[in-house]
Amino acid sequence: MNIAETEATFPIVAKTCGCREKNKRKVTYQFIDSYHSLCLDKKDVIYAELEACERLLKYASDEGDKKTVESEIAELKMALDLLT
């Protein structure tokens, strides 16, 4: 049995990175707590990535970042549709 308590309510954080001049932006993800990688399946990871992207979209001020995050959200939703 693995019991862990954490202050973080979200297992994954999303960030945008890449070159703004060449429009090669992408979304990267980071696990907040390392023990989550042991107990999450593909569907759980995609749901967490989707939730992280939706949080990121709220705070995106640059139009290029917004388009990148919206595109990532669409891809994640399509991946969830394929898994179910």
Secondary structure, 3 states (H helix, E strand, C coil): CCCCCCCCCCCEEEEEEEECCCCEEEEEEEECCCCHHHHCCHHHHHHHHHHHHHHHHHHCCCHHHHHHHHHHHHHHHHHHHHHC
